[in-house]
Amino acid sequence: MVLDFGDEDQSIFLQTDVRETPAATATATSVGLTDGKYIVVDYDSDMTAERKITAGEGIDFTDGGANSTFIIAGEDASVTNKGIASFNTDDFTVTTGAVALKNKTSYWSCPGVNFATINGTYTEASPTWSHTTGRLQVTTEVGGYCMAQIDLPNGAVVTGATVYGNTTGNDWTLYRVTLSGGAGATMATAAINTEDTSISNATIDNSTYTYFIKAEITGPDTEYIYGARIKYTTDYD
């Protein structure tokens, strides 16, 4: 329907494209919605090009109905379901969406009874071990050593080492030795009860090397080795 007065430039009222279908009987087709591409929550027989929105894995929909809300929310992740998750800041870092394990400080330790005694000619000494304190006690050995194997995870980075005992007059040394029988290399050394943090060849490579601590035993006074501790980080990058 067009109401016109004079030519187009002089019209005082112009109305075009007026639909005469009553609202009560209007359909998507009658009002011209069949050609567009619409996102809908359900299909309608009057529409032919609509797309139904569907929740994928890790997504939840909540339809509140007409004149209400349609909520899209992420599901909590689980061992069997992808979804949103939070991360313990003690163990993980999250940077621009990338999750990584933190390089945490860890410790390896052993009691004194893990040390085996040897003397200068590499024959067995005469030690005693305490089952209540875990310490190694040497009373008769003079000028010898005791040694303990170190077991650290591959890739660990050693940041400190200490051997504990009842004397500060003796030294300890942390070594790595090639599995093929090559010469050993000193990683750290200090007096008993003193930590060394200036570590050489600090990254553990169990494919090529084995590791142990040697501690001096000077005797003949009673000497104790209480234990040893290695401080390290694991580099996950």
C-alpha positions in Angstrom: 0.0 0.0 0.0 1.4 3.4 -1.0 0.0 6.8 0.0 1.3 9.5 -2.2 0.7 13.1 -2.7 2.2 14.7 -5.8 5.5 13.3 -7.2 8.0 11.3 -5.2 10.0 14.4 -4.2 6.9 16.2 -2.9 5.3 13.2 -1.0 4.1 14.1 2.4 3.8 10.4 3.4 5.3 7.3 1.8 4.9 3.8 3.1 6.1 0.7 1.2 6.5 -3.0 1.8 3.6 -3.2 4.4 2.7 -6.8 5.2 -1.0 -7.5 5.7 -0.7 -10.9 7.4 -2.2 -10.7 10.9 0.3 -11.3 13.7 -1.7 -14.2 15.0 -1.2 -16.2 11.8 2.2 -14.9 10.8 4.9 -17.5 10.0 8.6 -17.3 9.3 7.8 -17.7 5.6 5.1 -15.0 5.6 7.4 -12.4 7.1 10.4 -13.4 4.9 12.7 -15.2 7.4 13.3 -18.3 5.2 16.2 -16.9 3.2 18.5 -15.8 6.1 20.8 -18.0 8.1 19.8 -18.0 11.8 21.2 -19.6 14.9 18.3 -21.2 16.8 17.9 -23.4 19.9 15.6 -25.7 18.1 14.4 -26.3 14.5 11.1 -24.8 13.1 9.2 -26.1 10.2 8.7 -22.6 8.8 12.5 -22.0 8.5 14.8 -23.7 6.0 18.2 -22.2 6.6 18.6 -22.1 10.3 21.4 -23.6 12.3 20.7 -25.3 15.6 23.2 -24.4 18.3 24.5 -27.6 20.0 26.7 -28.1 23.0 30.0 -29.8 22.3 32.3 -31.6 24.7 33.0 -29.5 27.8 30.1 -27.1 27.2 26.7 -27.0 28.9 23.5 -25.2 27.8 20.7 -24.0 30.1 17.6 -22.7 28.3 15.4 -20.7 30.6 12.6 -20.5 28.1 10.7 -17.6 26.5 11.5 -14.2 27.9 14.3 -15.6 30.0 18.0 -16.4 29.5 20.0 -18.9 27.5 23.2 -19.7 29.4 26.3 -21.2 27.8 28.8 -22.4 30.4 31.9 -24.6 30.5 31.9 -27.9 32.2 34.4 -28.8 34.9 37.1 -31.0 33.5 37.6 -34.6 34.7 39.8 -37.5 33.8 37.2 -38.5 31.2 35.8 -35.2 30.1 37.4 -32.1 28.6 36.4 -28.9 30.2 37.5 -25.9 32.3 40.0 -26.5 35.1 42.0 -24.7 37.8 45.6 -25.4 38.6 47.5 -25.7 41.8 50.0 -22.8 41.8 52.5 -24.9 43.8 52.8 -27.3 40.9 51.8 -25.5 37.7 52.2 -22.2 35.8 49.7 -20.9 33.3 50.8 -18.3 30.8 48.5 -17.0 28.0 46.6 -20.4 28.2 49.8 -22.6 28.2 50.0 -24.9 31.2 53.5 -26.1 32.4 54.8 -28.0 35.4 56.8 -25.8 37.8 60.4 -26.5 38.4 60.2 -27.3 42.1 63.0 -27.8 44.6 63.2 -31.4 45.8 65.4 -33.5 48.0 67.1 -36.9 48.0 68.6 -38.2 51.3 70.0 -41.4 52.7 71.0 -42.5 56.3 74.6 -43.2 57.2 74.0 -47.0 57.0 73.9 -46.5 53.2 77.6 -45.8 53.2 79.9 -48.7 52.7 83.4 -48.3 54.2 86.7 -49.0 52.4 90.2 -48.2 53.3 93.1 -46.9 51.3 93.8 -50.3 49.8 90.0 -50.9 49.2 89.6 -53.8 51.7 86.6 -54.0 54.0 86.9 -52.0 57.2 85.4 -52.7 60.6 82.3 -50.4 60.9 79.2 -50.8 62.9 75.7 -49.6 62.0 72.9 -48.3 64.3 69.5 -49.6 63.5 67.9 -47.0 65.7 69.6 -43.9 64.4 70.6 -45.1 60.9 74.2 -43.9 61.4 77.5 -45.4 60.4 80.0 -45.7 63.2 83.8 -46.3 62.5 86.2 -46.9 65.4 89.1 -48.8 63.9 89.6 -47.5 60.4 92.4 -45.0 59.8 92.9 -43.0 56.5 89.9 -44.7 54.7 86.7 -43.7 53.0 83.0 -44.6 53.0 80.9 -44.4 49.9 77.1 -44.2 49.1 75.4 -44.5 45.7 73.2 -41.6 44.6 69.9 -42.2 42.8 68.4 -39.1 41.2 65.8 -38.8 38.4 67.2 -38.3 34.9 67.3 -34.6 34.1 67.4 -33.4 37.7 69.6 -30.4 38.2 71.7 -30.6 41.5 71.8 -27.3 43.4 73.3 -28.4 46.7 74.8 -31.4 48.5 75.7 -32.1 52.2 77.1 -35.0 54.2 76.3 -35.0 57.9 78.5 -36.4 60.7 80.1 -35.7 64.0 83.3 -34.3 62.7 84.1 -31.2 60.6 87.7 -32.2 60.0 86.9 -34.6 57.2 85.7 -33.9 53.7 83.1 -35.4 51.4 83.0 -35.4 47.6 80.1 -35.9 45.1 81.3 -37.7 41.9 79.9 -38.7 38.6 81.5 -41.6 36.7 80.9 -42.8 33.2 79.2 -46.2 32.9 81.6 -47.2 30.3 84.5 -47.1 32.8 85.9 -43.7 32.1 87.4 -41.4 34.7 85.2 -39.7 37.4 84.5 -36.0 37.7 84.0 -34.0 40.9 80.6 -32.3 41.1 80.9 -30.9 44.6 83.1 -31.1 47.7 83.1 -29.6 51.2 83.8 -30.4 54.8 81.4 -32.7 56.7 78.3 -30.7 57.8 78.9 -28.1 55.1 76.8 -27.7 52.0 78.3 -27.1 48.6 76.1 -25.2 46.2 78.7 -24.6 43.4 77.8 -27.7 41.5 79.8 -28.8 38.4 78.1 -31.0 35.7 74.9 -30.4 37.7 72.4 -32.0 35.3 71.9 -35.8 36.0 72.4 -38.0 33.0 71.6 -41.6 33.9 72.1 -42.8 30.3 75.8 -42.1 30.5 76.9 -41.7 34.2 76.4 -43.1 37.7 76.7 -41.0 40.8 78.1 -41.5 44.4 79.3 -39.7 47.4 82.7 -40.4 49.1 83.3 -39.3 52.7 86.7 -39.4 54.5 87.2 -41.5 57.6 90.3 -40.6 59.5 89.9 -42.4 62.8 90.9 -44.0 65.1 88.6 -41.9 67.3 84.9 -42.8 67.0 83.4 -41.1 64.0 79.8 -41.1 62.8 78.3 -40.5 59.4 74.6 -39.6 60.0 73.5 -39.3 56.4 73.6 -37.3 53.2 71.3 -34.9 51.4 71.1 -33.8 47.8 69.0 -30.7 46.8 67.8 -30.6 43.2 65.3 -29.2 40.8 63.6 -31.0 37.9 63.6 -29.0 34.7 60.3 -29.7 32.8 60.9 -27.2 30.0 
